[in-house]
Amino acid sequence: MPIAIKDSKIDITSEKLTKELAKEFTTYLKGGEFVFLYGEMGVGKTTFVKHFINEYQKKNNLTQTEITSPTFSLLNEYQVKDIRIKHYDLFRINRKEDTNNLDIFEKNNKLITLIEWPQLIDDKQDIKFITLTFDYLNELNDRTVDIKV
């Protein structure tokens, strides 16, 4: 099933659909990208990240590791061959200024940066980023993600 990536709203109601989207997304990110993941708690941001990283590992013939939310640590890092993936979860940030010392916007063509709760970042430094906005529909029964590049 082909999945449109650029400027499209995609059904991710089931985890299978989320996994398919994450798999497709791995073909577009090569390093140097910043991905902002917006959405309410429990809408599927971390599930998408888990499947993205596992698919990236699988694509590179590596063992799939357990991917957890960095809610308490703020950052988890994964090395996938020559690409490093940083997964931030900024939910616990109390003040936007607290993000200034996290070195979130490290520019490196061998790095993919995934950021949950990016609205908590004080200074986005005029970087180019991909936005994934996760939403609930139909009284929380269905979920979609809207992708903007």
N, C-alpha and C positions, 0 to 999 in steps of 0.2 A: 504494500500500500504506500504510494508516494505521499510524502508529507511536505506541504509548502512550508518554508521557513521564513521567508521575508514578508513582513507586514501581514500576518494572517492570524486568525483566531482558530484554535485547534481544540477539539474535544479530548480531554484527558480524564474522563469520568472513571474509567477503570485503570488499575495499575498497569495492565497490559498496554493500554494506549500511552500511558506516561513513559513506559519503557521503550516503546517504539519511537516516540518522539525523541527521547534521549539518545537512542541509537542513531537516528538520523542526524541529530545535532552534532554528534562526534565527527561527522564528515565535513562540517563547516568550520570548526575551530581547530586551528593549527598551532596557535601560540601567539601571545601578545594581546589577546582579547580580554575585555572586561565584560562580565555579564551581571546585570542587576536583576534580582529576582524579587518582585513585589507580590504581596498578597497576604491575606489574613493567616493567622495561626491555623495549621492543620489542613491547608488547601492543597498541599503537594509540592512545595518548594524543595524541601529536603529529600523527598522521595525522588523527584526529578534529578537532583544532584547525585544521589546514590546511584541511580541507574546510569547517569551520564559517566561518572567515574568508572563504574564497573564495566560499562561497554567500551570505554577508552582502554581499560586494562585488557579486556578480552580481545579487542582489535589488535593490540600489540603483543598478543600471546603471553600475557602475564596472568598470574593467579588473581582472581577477583577477591578483594579484601573487604572487610566489614567497613561500611561507610556510616558514620554517625554524625549527628548534628553537633556542631561546635558551640552550642548555646552557652555553655559555661566557660569554655576556654577561649571563645571568640574566633579561633582559627584552627583548622585542621589542614595539613599539607600532605600531598600524595605525589610520589615520583612515579611517572609512567614513561619508562625509557628515558628519552632526553627532554621530556616535558614535565614541568612541575605544575601541579594544580593546587591553588590556594582556595579553600572554602571558608568564607567568613559568615558568621551568623551574628549580627549586631543587635539582636533583640534586647539584650540586657544593658545596652549602652543607655545611660541616664541623660547625658548631655551631648549634644552634637560635637562640642569641642573635644570630647574624649576620643574621637576617631582620628584626630590630627596626628597623633604619634604612632599610629598603627602601620604606617608605610603601606597602605592599601594599594596605592597607585604606582607600585614598582613597575617600571617599563622594562620589559624583557620579552624577546620573541620566543623564549622557551618557557613561558609562563602563561597559564590560563587562570584568571581570577574570577571566582563566582561569589557574589555578595548577596546574602539574604538581608532584608531590611535596609536597603541602601538609602532610604529616606532619612536615616539617622546620620548620614555623612554630612559634615558641615561644609567641606570644600571639595567639590568634585573635580577641580583642577582642569576644567575644559577638556576632559578626555573623551574619546569616542567610546561608546559602549552599546551593547545589545541589551534591550529591555525585555524581560519576560514578566508579564503581569498575569498572575493566577487569580481566577475568580470562581466563586460558587454561583450556581444557578439553581432554579426550581427548589427553593427552600433547602438548600445545601445538598440536594440529591445528585447534582451534576457539577462537573468542574471543567473549566476551559483555561487555556493559556493564550494570551495575545502576545505576539512577538513583533518587536520593532527594531529595525537595524538602522 
